[in-house]
């Protein structure tokens, strides 16, 4: 034990087995000569490439590297939460394991946090090497979330950042079954600043987020953090009711003046199908919320850790 501050670097591992040795080497070189100690917490999110053997090897070689193995794939953000629970640092950095996030700037993030009295320094990714479709999808995701949740986030930030122990302890009091780090950091209300850095290309592997997974995550986050879709369904219902009332008045006037000649069967059937589809869609939105309530009231643990490198077995 020393009086030097400790920084924990949390990295969820999925599909990046070939990056881990390089990640450990880069972290070790980045913090040489710094005035703080460090630990690297690698969370095995049960990737198909089986990274646990590499994590265990790195942990045996360097006691500053620690591993956490989940029982099954929980997804990136819950894997981050498992790392936050295991982290011991006065400050906690969250980075991707594929080296798109440069660990070398973590000392600069700490200096920025201390200088400005911030509990979080999040990294704006600047110009990052990824497909135009992926960047546009990410931008659309944040714009949709902003519109439906009223939580304003920079659409160019991700999980990469440095967080104080105070902020991490508050995050760990959240018991939501689904978590999303940027939103939940914003919900703490603690001061945060942005650090600009162009993102690098991947050292190895490829993104596990396809369009369908991004859409599922967007729906889950919107349902989790906003009741606005429910309010919109009420507004849509009132709008159609008002339109129907207006049409009723017009039809009565037309009937009274003898303007009807041939009954409009086509328009009637199309209207019925349209309204039936709208009703089912609104019921589907309500069903999402009922499903989330069902998941919450079950009160099951959200993360299952099988073992860590600190001790051989947890379960």
PATI-107213 format. One line per field, with one value per residue (C-alpha): residue number from 1; x, y, z. Coordinates in nm, 3 decimals, decimal comma. Layout:
N
n: (NUM;...)
u: (X;...)
v: (Y;...)
w: (Z;...)
% end
This chain:
315
n: (1;2;3;4;5;6;7;8;9;10;11;12;13;14;15;16;17;18;19;20;21;22;23;24;25;26;27;28;29;30;31;32;33;34;35;36;37;38;39;40;41;42;43;44;45;46;47;48;49;50;51;52;53;54;55;56;57;58;59;60;61;62;63;64;65;66;67;68;69;70;71;72;73;74;75;76;77;78;79;80;81;82;83;84;85;86;87;88;89;90;91;92;93;94;95;96;97;98;99;100;101;102;103;104;105;106;107;108;109;110;111;112;113;114;115;116;117;118;119;120;121;122;123;124;125;126;127;128;129;130;131;132;133;134;135;136;137;138;139;140;141;142;143;144;145;146;147;148;149;150;151;152;153;154;155;156;157;158;159;160;161;162;163;164;165;166;167;168;169;170;171;172;173;174;175;176;177;178;179;180;181;182;183;184;185;186;187;188;189;190;191;192;193;194;195;196;197;198;199;200;201;202;203;204;205;206;207;208;209;210;211;212;213;214;215;216;217;218;219;220;221;222;223;224;225;226;227;228;229;230;231;232;233;234;235;236;237;238;239;240;241;242;243;244;245;246;247;248;249;250;251;252;253;254;255;256;257;258;259;260;261;262;263;264;265;266;267;268;269;270;271;272;273;274;275;276;277;278;279;280;281;282;283;284;285;286;287;288;289;290;291;292;293;294;295;296;297;298;299;300;301;302;303;304;305;306;307;308;309;310;311;312;313;314;315)
u: (0,000;0,122;-0,010;-0,003;-0,345;-0,464;-0,624;-0,827;-0,861;-1,175;-1,202;-1,481;-1,340;-1,542;-1,398;-1,057;-0,847;-0,564;-0,555;-0,498;-0,118;-0,087;-0,333;-0,138;0,190;0,045;-0,103;0,225;0,427;0,170;0,199;0,575;0,704;0,355;0,279;0,007;-0,034;-0,259;-0,451;-0,604;-0,938;-1,025;-1,383;-1,439;-1,791;-1,784;-1,671;-1,663;-1,282;-1,241;-1,015;-1,004;-0,685;-0,505;-0,646;-0,535;-0,189;-0,155;-0,276;-0,023;0,254;0,165;-0,025;-0,154;-0,368;-0,687;-0,949;-1,323;-1,507;-1,885;-2,094;-2,247;-2,252;-2,414;-2,339;-2,085;-2,244;-2,316;-1,960;-1,844;-2,054;-1,887;-1,554;-1,671;-1,771;-1,427;-1,228;-1,042;-0,909;-0,951;-1,021;-1,166;-1,106;-1,326;-1,171;-1,241;-1,003;-0,937;-0,701;-0,928;-0,914;-0,560;-0,468;-0,180;-0,411;-0,546;-0,285;-0,398;-0,761;-0,673;-0,493;-0,795;-1,032;-0,819;-0,773;-1,144;-1,282;-1,475;-1,590;-1,593;-1,384;-1,550;-1,368;-1,511;-1,402;-1,339;-1,267;-1,274;-1,198;-1,520;-1,771;-1,984;-2,294;-2,174;-2,108;-2,443;-2,621;-2,449;-2,551;-2,913;-2,914;-2,814;-3,053;-3,344;-3,249;-3,226;-3,573;-3,740;-3,556;-3,451;-3,110;-2,867;-2,546;-2,272;-2,335;-1,960;-1,888;-1,878;-1,774;-1,412;-1,350;-1,216;-1,452;-1,397;-1,450;-1,740;-1,913;-1,846;-1,990;-2,306;-2,328;-2,310;-2,617;-2,825;-3,009;-3,141;-3,130;-3,019;-2,745;-2,591;-2,283;-2,303;-2,666;-2,616;-2,308;-2,524;-2,801;-2,565;-2,559;-2,191;-1,969;-1,817;-1,602;-1,515;-1,172;-1,127;-0,926;-0,942;-1,016;-0,772;-0,845;-0,886;-0,571;-0,760;-1,113;-1,429;-1,728;-1,990;-2,258;-2,456;-2,758;-3,005;-2,815;-2,792;-3,167;-3,241;-3,012;-3,175;-3,524;-3,408;-3,245;-3,545;-3,785;-3,550;-3,491;-3,807;-4,186;-4,218;-4,333;-4,630;-4,711;-4,675;-4,922;-5,176;-5,116;-5,155;-5,477;-5,623;-5,522;-5,702;-6,004;-6,025;-5,990;-6,264;-6,494;-6,436;-6,507;-6,827;-6,953;-6,870;-7,040;-7,354;-7,364;-7,318;-7,595;-7,829;-7,776;-7,819;-7,464;-7,407;-7,442;-7,228;-7,110;-6,729;-6,649;-6,281;-6,207;-6,393;-6,194;-5,862;-5,945;-6,028;-5,700;-5,501;-5,662;-5,629;-5,257;-5,217;-5,391;-5,170;-4,858;-4,960;-5,035;-4,690;-4,527;-4,719;-4,611;-4,243;-4,297;-4,490;-4,206;-3,951;-4,164;-4,182;-3,803;-3,749;-3,992;-3,825;-3,526;-3,275;-2,904;-2,811;-2,452;-2,325;-1,949;-1,807;-1,452;-1,183;-0,806;-0,813;-0,972;-1,034;-1,413;-1,699;-1,996)
v: (0,000;0,349;0,701;0,748;0,774;0,469;0,481;0,182;0,122;-0,081;-0,248;-0,487;-0,762;-0,899;-1,011;-0,858;-1,145;-1,050;-0,695;-0,783;-0,817;-0,491;-0,322;-0,428;-0,312;0,026;0,087;-0,007;0,230;0,512;0,530;0,498;0,780;0,901;1,010;0,749;0,373;0,189;-0,132;-0,273;-0,452;-0,673;-0,803;-1,117;-1,077;-1,438;-1,361;-1,643;-1,614;-1,721;-1,444;-1,567;-1,769;-1,458;-1,244;-1,501;-1,514;-1,134;-1,125;-1,392;-1,193;-0,855;-0,818;-0,479;-0,658;-0,815;-1,023;-1,067;-1,342;-1,325;-1,641;-1,541;-1,256;-0,959;-0,689;-0,409;-0,179;-0,441;-0,568;-0,212;-0,218;-0,542;-0,364;-0,062;-0,292;-0,454;-0,129;-0,006;0,322;0,679;0,747;0,500;0,517;0,323;0,227;-0,016;-0,308;-0,267;0,033;0,277;0,460;0,577;0,498;0,743;1,042;0,922;1,126;1,434;1,353;1,339;1,673;1,826;1,689;1,822;2,159;2,213;2,034;1,789;1,441;1,320;1,394;1,237;1,210;1,358;1,114;1,387;1,229;0,853;0,578;0,392;0,359;0,658;0,446;0,369;0,737;0,846;0,571;0,685;1,046;0,943;0,735;1,031;1,269;1,030;0,983;1,360;1,408;1,132;1,151;1,519;1,401;1,607;1,427;1,506;1,263;1,211;1,072;0,711;0,533;0,652;0,884;0,925;0,920;1,008;0,759;0,975;0,949;0,575;0,511;0,697;0,497;0,174;0,276;0,259;-0,073;-0,055;-0,387;-0,208;0,052;0,301;0,478;0,821;0,874;0,760;0,978;1,271;1,172;1,197;1,573;1,592;1,832;1,694;1,834;1,719;1,638;1,635;1,351;1,191;0,822;0,566;0,260;-0,081;-0,277;-0,599;-0,736;-0,561;-0,395;-0,631;-0,362;-0,408;-0,198;-0,433;-0,435;-0,056;-0,032;-0,272;-0,075;0,253;0,118;-0,020;0,310;0,520;0,294;0,290;0,662;0,828;0,806;1,035;0,755;0,699;1,070;1,071;0,782;0,993;1,290;1,070;0,922;1,266;1,390;1,104;1,143;1,512;1,428;1,164;1,416;1,666;1,400;1,305;1,664;1,687;1,355;1,462;1,786;1,596;1,353;1,638;1,807;1,483;1,488;1,115;0,909;0,593;0,457;0,476;0,116;0,141;0,441;0,278;-0,045;0,139;0,358;0,054;-0,117;0,200;0,266;-0,101;-0,091;0,234;0,087;-0,222;-0,005;0,205;-0,112;-0,237;0,074;0,016;-0,347;-0,242;-0,052;-0,337;-0,571;-0,343;-0,326;-0,706;-0,732;-0,482;-0,633;-0,974;-0,813;-1,064;-0,983;-0,808;-0,939;-1,290;-1,320;-1,669;-1,601;-1,340;-1,357;-1,240;-1,568;-1,873;-1,897;-1,667;-1,893)
w: (0,000;-0,085;-0,047;-0,424;-0,592;-0,783;-1,128;-1,243;-1,617;-1,691;-2,030;-2,138;-2,359;-2,650;-2,982;-2,908;-2,777;-3,012;-2,870;-2,505;-2,502;-2,695;-2,460;-2,152;-2,306;-2,410;-2,063;-1,895;-2,115;-2,085;-1,706;-1,665;-1,443;-1,347;-0,992;-0,945;-0,936;-1,178;-1,233;-1,548;-1,501;-1,799;-1,804;-2,012;-2,154;-2,275;-2,627;-2,885;-2,915;-2,549;-2,412;-2,050;-2,090;-2,220;-1,937;-1,679;-1,835;-1,823;-1,462;-1,361;-1,528;-1,376;-1,047;-1,161;-1,421;-1,291;-1,468;-1,418;-1,604;-1,645;-1,660;-1,993;-2,239;-2,066;-2,324;-2,324;-2,069;-1,806;-1,855;-1,782;-1,465;-1,357;-1,405;-1,206;-0,920;-0,923;-0,962;-0,654;-0,790;-0,673;-1,041;-1,292;-1,667;-1,910;-2,244;-2,527;-2,549;-2,925;-2,872;-3,051;-2,718;-2,637;-2,273;-2,306;-2,256;-1,920;-1,724;-1,922;-1,840;-1,470;-1,488;-1,662;-1,397;-1,110;-1,279;-1,346;-1,040;-1,255;-1,157;-1,518;-1,824;-2,129;-2,460;-2,778;-3,050;-3,310;-3,650;-3,603;-3,849;-3,908;-4,186;-4,280;-4,212;-3,858;-3,782;-3,927;-3,731;-3,411;-3,478;-3,547;-3,228;-3,011;-3,189;-3,135;-2,771;-2,725;-2,875;-2,675;-2,342;-2,325;-2,203;-2,409;-2,499;-2,744;-3,032;-3,072;-2,726;-2,617;-2,299;-2,304;-2,015;-1,661;-1,364;-0,999;-0,718;-0,596;-0,934;-0,965;-0,618;-0,720;-1,044;-0,845;-0,646;-0,966;-0,973;-1,329;-1,512;-1,830;-1,808;-2,048;-1,917;-2,092;-1,989;-1,631;-1,588;-1,700;-1,456;-1,156;-1,206;-1,108;-1,306;-1,625;-1,903;-2,254;-2,393;-2,772;-2,927;-3,272;-3,239;-3,381;-3,590;-3,431;-3,347;-3,426;-3,445;-3,560;-3,397;-3,256;-3,303;-3,622;-3,720;-3,553;-3,223;-3,227;-3,286;-3,000;-2,770;-2,875;-2,797;-2,460;-2,360;-2,465;-2,274;-1,975;-1,944;-2,079;-2,063;-2,365;-2,603;-2,370;-2,381;-2,759;-2,785;-2,591;-2,822;-3,130;-2,990;-2,915;-3,261;-3,435;-3,206;-3,297;-3,666;-3,633;-3,460;-3,741;-4,003;-3,819;-3,837;-4,208;-4,282;-4,095;-4,293;-4,618;-4,524;-4,433;-4,769;-4,965;-5,099;-5,053;-5,370;-5,352;-5,015;-4,979;-4,900;-5,003;-4,784;-4,495;-4,513;-4,551;-4,252;-4,040;-4,130;-4,065;-3,727;-3,625;-3,708;-3,514;-3,210;-3,218;-3,251;-2,949;-2,751;-2,851;-2,701;-2,378;-2,392;-2,394;-2,071;-1,910;-2,008;-1,841;-1,527;-1,527;-1,554;-1,272;-1,021;-1,057;-0,882;-1,019;-1,008;-1,330;-1,344;-1,274;-1,220;-1,254;-1,137;-1,104;-1,104;-0,742;-0,642;-0,851;-0,824;-0,733;-0,809)
% end
